[in-house]
Amino acid sequence: MMADIANYDGHAAKRQRTDEGRERGYGNNQQSYKFYNNQRGGRGPLHRPEEENPNHILLMTILNPAYPITVDVIHTISSPSGKVLRIVIFKKNGVQAMVEFDSVDSATRAKQSLHGADIYSGCCTLKIEYAKPTRLNVYKNDNESFDYTNPNLAPRPLLPHSSSGENVPLIGNGKWKSFL
Protein backbone atom coordinates (compact mmCIF):
# COMPACT_ATOMS: atom_id res chain seq x y z
CA MET A 1 0.00 0.00 0.00
CA MET A 2 3.04 2.25 -0.15
CA ALA A 3 2.14 4.50 -3.06
CA ASP A 4 3.71 7.72 -4.21
CA ILE A 5 1.33 10.15 -2.53
CA ALA A 6 2.76 13.14 -4.37
CA ASN A 7 0.79 12.07 -7.48
CA TYR A 8 -2.59 12.26 -5.73
CA ASP A 9 -4.74 15.30 -5.20
CA GLY A 10 -4.80 16.88 -1.73
CA HIS A 11 -7.70 14.87 -0.26
CA ALA A 12 -6.50 11.55 -1.60
CA ALA A 13 -2.97 12.29 -0.43
CA LYS A 14 -4.20 13.08 3.05
CA ARG A 15 -6.30 9.89 3.15
CA GLN A 16 -3.35 7.89 1.84
CA ARG A 17 -1.04 9.25 4.55
CA THR A 18 -3.68 8.48 7.17
CA ASP A 19 -4.25 4.95 5.91
CA GLU A 20 -0.53 4.23 5.65
CA GLY A 21 -0.02 5.50 9.17
CA ARG A 22 -2.36 2.89 10.58
CA GLU A 23 -1.74 -0.83 10.60
CA ARG A 24 -4.65 -3.08 11.47
CA GLY A 25 -4.10 -6.04 13.68
CA TYR A 26 -6.63 -8.70 14.54
CA GLY A 27 -6.39 -11.10 17.41
CA ASN A 28 -8.89 -12.74 19.76
CA ASN A 29 -11.70 -11.39 17.56
CA GLN A 30 -10.73 -7.82 18.45
CA GLN A 31 -9.59 -5.15 16.08
CA SER A 32 -6.66 -2.98 17.11
CA TYR A 33 -4.67 -0.27 15.44
CA LYS A 34 -1.03 0.73 15.63
CA PHE A 35 -0.31 4.32 14.71
CA TYR A 36 2.85 5.38 12.98
CA ASN A 37 4.54 8.72 12.64
CA ASN A 38 4.65 9.54 8.94
CA GLN A 39 6.77 12.65 9.34
CA ARG A 40 10.27 12.62 7.94
CA GLY A 41 12.55 10.95 10.43
CA GLY A 42 9.62 9.14 12.04
CA ARG A 43 10.49 6.20 14.23
CA GLY A 44 7.78 3.67 13.55
CA PRO A 45 5.06 3.59 16.21
CA LEU A 46 4.32 7.06 17.56
CA HIS A 47 7.27 8.02 19.68
CA ARG A 48 6.45 8.58 23.30
CA PRO A 49 8.82 10.63 25.40
CA GLU A 50 11.12 8.55 27.52
CA GLU A 51 9.82 7.80 30.96
CA GLU A 52 11.28 10.23 33.44
CA ASN A 53 13.83 8.75 35.77
CA PRO A 54 13.02 9.90 39.30
CA ASN A 55 15.79 12.00 40.79
CA HIS A 56 16.20 14.00 43.98
CA ILE A 57 16.75 17.14 41.87
CA LEU A 58 13.84 18.86 40.14
CA LEU A 59 13.89 21.28 37.22
CA MET A 60 11.19 23.91 37.70
CA THR A 61 10.24 26.08 34.75
CA ILE A 62 8.27 29.16 35.74
CA LEU A 63 5.82 30.13 33.01
CA ASN A 64 4.55 33.73 32.82
CA PRO A 65 6.88 35.02 35.57
CA ALA A 66 5.12 38.31 36.37
CA TYR A 67 6.86 38.67 39.74
CA PRO A 68 10.51 38.19 40.78
CA ILE A 69 11.43 34.61 41.62
CA THR A 70 14.10 34.25 44.31
CA VAL A 71 15.53 31.34 46.29
CA ASP A 72 13.30 32.41 49.19
CA VAL A 73 10.18 32.01 47.02
CA ILE A 74 11.31 28.60 45.69
CA HIS A 75 12.30 27.44 49.19
CA THR A 76 8.93 28.52 50.62
CA ILE A 77 6.93 26.50 48.08
CA SER A 78 9.31 23.49 48.07
CA SER A 79 10.07 22.93 51.76
CA PRO A 80 6.64 21.50 52.73
CA SER A 81 7.48 18.46 50.57
CA GLY A 82 10.83 17.70 52.23
CA LYS A 83 14.23 19.02 53.17
CA VAL A 84 15.69 21.34 50.53
CA LEU A 85 19.49 21.13 50.22
CA ARG A 86 20.32 23.52 47.38
CA ILE A 87 18.57 25.85 44.94
CA VAL A 88 19.94 27.41 41.76
CA ILE A 89 17.89 29.85 39.66
CA PHE A 90 18.89 30.66 36.09
CA LYS A 91 17.37 32.65 33.27
CA LYS A 92 18.57 30.73 30.22
CA ASN A 93 15.14 29.84 28.79
CA GLY A 94 12.82 32.14 30.69
CA VAL A 95 13.05 31.56 34.43
CA GLN A 96 14.07 28.11 35.65
CA ALA A 97 15.22 26.73 38.97
CA MET A 98 16.82 23.48 40.05
CA VAL A 99 15.95 22.31 43.53
CA GLU A 100 17.95 19.57 45.23
CA PHE A 101 16.05 17.63 47.90
CA ASP A 102 17.39 15.23 50.51
CA SER A 103 15.64 12.25 48.86
CA VAL A 104 13.83 11.08 45.75
CA ASP A 105 10.65 10.72 47.84
CA SER A 106 10.75 14.41 48.81
CA ALA A 107 11.32 15.44 45.19
CA THR A 108 8.47 13.21 44.01
CA ARG A 109 6.10 14.72 46.60
CA ALA A 110 7.10 18.22 45.47
CA LYS A 111 6.63 17.33 41.79
CA GLN A 112 3.19 15.83 42.42
CA SER A 113 1.96 18.72 44.55
CA LEU A 114 3.47 21.65 42.63
CA HIS A 115 3.36 20.70 38.91
CA GLY A 116 0.83 22.96 37.19
CA ALA A 117 0.33 25.17 40.25
CA ASP A 118 0.59 28.96 40.22
CA ILE A 119 3.08 30.51 42.65
CA TYR A 120 1.01 33.71 42.51
CA SER A 121 -2.63 33.83 41.44
CA GLY A 122 -2.89 33.68 37.66
CA CYS A 123 0.85 33.73 36.93
CA CYS A 124 4.19 32.07 37.67
CA THR A 125 2.85 28.63 36.71
CA LEU A 126 5.17 25.73 37.54
CA LYS A 127 6.19 23.08 35.04
CA ILE A 128 8.20 20.49 36.95
CA GLU A 129 10.29 17.59 35.72
CA TYR A 130 13.10 15.49 37.11
CA ALA A 131 16.51 16.98 36.38
CA LYS A 132 19.48 15.03 35.05
CA PRO A 133 22.29 16.26 37.36
CA THR A 134 22.95 14.26 40.52
CA ARG A 135 24.25 17.21 42.57
CA LEU A 136 23.96 20.98 42.37
CA ASN A 137 27.08 23.11 42.75
CA VAL A 138 26.51 26.38 44.58
CA TYR A 139 29.39 28.85 44.78
CA LYS A 140 27.63 31.71 46.56
CA ASN A 141 24.53 32.29 48.64
CA ASP A 142 22.35 35.06 47.22
CA ASN A 143 18.91 35.58 45.64
CA GLU A 144 19.67 33.21 42.74
CA SER A 145 21.58 30.39 44.42
CA PHE A 146 21.71 29.04 47.94
CA ASP A 147 23.28 26.04 49.66
CA TYR A 148 21.24 25.28 52.78
CA THR A 149 23.87 22.75 53.89
CA ASN A 150 26.44 25.58 53.96
CA PRO A 151 24.55 28.76 54.97
CA ASN A 152 27.81 30.60 55.72
CA LEU A 153 28.86 30.48 52.06
CA ALA A 154 29.62 34.13 51.42
CA PRO A 155 28.22 36.01 48.47
CA ARG A 156 30.80 36.89 45.84
CA PRO A 157 32.09 40.45 46.30
CA LEU A 158 31.00 42.76 43.51
CA LEU A 159 33.93 45.13 42.93
CA PRO A 160 36.69 46.11 45.34
CA HIS A 161 36.35 49.61 46.81
CA SER A 162 38.80 51.80 48.66
CA SER A 163 38.02 53.13 52.14
CA SER A 164 36.82 56.36 50.48
CA GLY A 165 34.29 54.39 48.39
CA GLU A 166 36.11 54.79 45.07
CA ASN A 167 36.58 51.79 42.79
CA VAL A 168 39.95 50.11 43.13
CA PRO A 169 41.56 49.16 39.79
CA LEU A 170 41.41 45.46 39.08
CA ILE A 171 44.81 45.41 37.33
CA GLY A 172 47.79 47.59 38.17
CA ASN A 173 47.41 51.06 39.61
CA GLY A 174 45.02 52.30 36.94
CA LYS A 175 47.48 54.79 35.41
CA TRP A 176 48.81 54.41 31.92
CA LYS A 177 52.53 53.77 31.81
CA SER A 178 54.70 55.32 29.20
CA PHE A 179 56.43 52.82 26.94
CA LEU A 180 59.05 55.25 25.61
C-alpha positions as CSV (number, residue, x, y, z in Angstrom):
1,M,0.0,0.0,0.0
2,M,3.0,2.2,-0.2
3,A,2.1,4.5,-3.1
4,D,3.7,7.7,-4.2
5,I,1.3,10.1,-2.5
6,A,2.8,13.1,-4.4
7,N,0.8,12.1,-7.5
8,Y,-2.6,12.3,-5.7
9,D,-4.7,15.3,-5.2
10,G,-4.8,16.9,-1.7
11,H,-7.7,14.9,-0.3
12,A,-6.5,11.6,-1.6
13,A,-3.0,12.3,-0.4
14,K,-4.2,13.1,3.1
15,R,-6.3,9.9,3.2
16,Q,-3.3,7.9,1.8
17,R,-1.0,9.2,4.5
18,T,-3.7,8.5,7.2
19,D,-4.2,5.0,5.9
20,E,-0.5,4.2,5.7
21,G,0.0,5.5,9.2
22,R,-2.4,2.9,10.6
23,E,-1.7,-0.8,10.6
24,R,-4.6,-3.1,11.5
25,G,-4.1,-6.0,13.7
26,Y,-6.6,-8.7,14.5
27,G,-6.4,-11.1,17.4
28,N,-8.9,-12.7,19.8
29,N,-11.7,-11.4,17.6
30,Q,-10.7,-7.8,18.5
31,Q,-9.6,-5.1,16.1
32,S,-6.7,-3.0,17.1
33,Y,-4.7,-0.3,15.4
34,K,-1.0,0.7,15.6
35,F,-0.3,4.3,14.7
36,Y,2.8,5.4,13.0
37,N,4.5,8.7,12.6
38,N,4.7,9.5,8.9
39,Q,6.8,12.7,9.3
40,R,10.3,12.6,7.9
41,G,12.6,11.0,10.4
42,G,9.6,9.1,12.0
43,R,10.5,6.2,14.2
44,G,7.8,3.7,13.6
45,P,5.1,3.6,16.2
46,L,4.3,7.1,17.6
47,H,7.3,8.0,19.7
48,R,6.4,8.6,23.3
49,P,8.8,10.6,25.4
50,E,11.1,8.5,27.5
51,E,9.8,7.8,31.0
52,E,11.3,10.2,33.4
53,N,13.8,8.8,35.8
54,P,13.0,9.9,39.3
55,N,15.8,12.0,40.8
56,H,16.2,14.0,44.0
57,I,16.8,17.1,41.9
58,L,13.8,18.9,40.1
59,L,13.9,21.3,37.2
60,M,11.2,23.9,37.7
61,T,10.2,26.1,34.7
62,I,8.3,29.2,35.7
63,L,5.8,30.1,33.0
64,N,4.6,33.7,32.8
65,P,6.9,35.0,35.6
66,A,5.1,38.3,36.4
67,Y,6.9,38.7,39.7
68,P,10.5,38.2,40.8
69,I,11.4,34.6,41.6
70,T,14.1,34.2,44.3
71,V,15.5,31.3,46.3
72,D,13.3,32.4,49.2
73,V,10.2,32.0,47.0
74,I,11.3,28.6,45.7
75,H,12.3,27.4,49.2
76,T,8.9,28.5,50.6
77,I,6.9,26.5,48.1
78,S,9.3,23.5,48.1
79,S,10.1,22.9,51.8
80,P,6.6,21.5,52.7
81,S,7.5,18.5,50.6
82,G,10.8,17.7,52.2
83,K,14.2,19.0,53.2
84,V,15.7,21.3,50.5
85,L,19.5,21.1,50.2
86,R,20.3,23.5,47.4
87,I,18.6,25.8,44.9
88,V,19.9,27.4,41.8
89,I,17.9,29.8,39.7
90,F,18.9,30.7,36.1
91,K,17.4,32.6,33.3
92,K,18.6,30.7,30.2
93,N,15.1,29.8,28.8
94,G,12.8,32.1,30.7
95,V,13.0,31.6,34.4
96,Q,14.1,28.1,35.6
97,A,15.2,26.7,39.0
98,M,16.8,23.5,40.1
99,V,16.0,22.3,43.5
100,E,18.0,19.6,45.2
101,F,16.1,17.6,47.9
102,D,17.4,15.2,50.5
103,S,15.6,12.3,48.9
104,V,13.8,11.1,45.7
105,D,10.7,10.7,47.8
106,S,10.8,14.4,48.8
107,A,11.3,15.4,45.2
108,T,8.5,13.2,44.0
109,R,6.1,14.7,46.6
110,A,7.1,18.2,45.5
111,K,6.6,17.3,41.8
112,Q,3.2,15.8,42.4
113,S,2.0,18.7,44.5
114,L,3.5,21.7,42.6
115,H,3.4,20.7,38.9
116,G,0.8,23.0,37.2
117,A,0.3,25.2,40.3
118,D,0.6,29.0,40.2
119,I,3.1,30.5,42.6
120,Y,1.0,33.7,42.5
121,S,-2.6,33.8,41.4
122,G,-2.9,33.7,37.7
123,C,0.8,33.7,36.9
124,C,4.2,32.1,37.7
125,T,2.9,28.6,36.7
126,L,5.2,25.7,37.5
127,K,6.2,23.1,35.0
128,I,8.2,20.5,37.0
129,E,10.3,17.6,35.7
130,Y,13.1,15.5,37.1
131,A,16.5,17.0,36.4
132,K,19.5,15.0,35.0
133,P,22.3,16.3,37.4
134,T,23.0,14.3,40.5
135,R,24.2,17.2,42.6
136,L,24.0,21.0,42.4
137,N,27.1,23.1,42.7
138,V,26.5,26.4,44.6
139,Y,29.4,28.8,44.8
140,K,27.6,31.7,46.6
141,N,24.5,32.3,48.6
142,D,22.4,35.1,47.2
143,N,18.9,35.6,45.6
144,E,19.7,33.2,42.7
145,S,21.6,30.4,44.4
146,F,21.7,29.0,47.9
147,D,23.3,26.0,49.7
148,Y,21.2,25.3,52.8
149,T,23.9,22.7,53.9
150,N,26.4,25.6,54.0
151,P,24.5,28.8,55.0
152,N,27.8,30.6,55.7
153,L,28.9,30.5,52.1
154,A,29.6,34.1,51.4
155,P,28.2,36.0,48.5
156,R,30.8,36.9,45.8
157,P,32.1,40.5,46.3
158,L,31.0,42.8,43.5
159,L,33.9,45.1,42.9
160,P,36.7,46.1,45.3
161,H,36.3,49.6,46.8
162,S,38.8,51.8,48.7
163,S,38.0,53.1,52.1
164,S,36.8,56.4,50.5
165,G,34.3,54.4,48.4
166,E,36.1,54.8,45.1
167,N,36.6,51.8,42.8
168,V,40.0,50.1,43.1
169,P,41.6,49.2,39.8
170,L,41.4,45.5,39.1
171,I,44.8,45.4,37.3
172,G,47.8,47.6,38.2
173,N,47.4,51.1,39.6
174,G,45.0,52.3,36.9
175,K,47.5,54.8,35.4
176,W,48.8,54.4,31.9
177,K,52.5,53.8,31.8
178,S,54.7,55.3,29.2
179,F,56.4,52.8,26.9
180,L,59.1,55.3,25.6
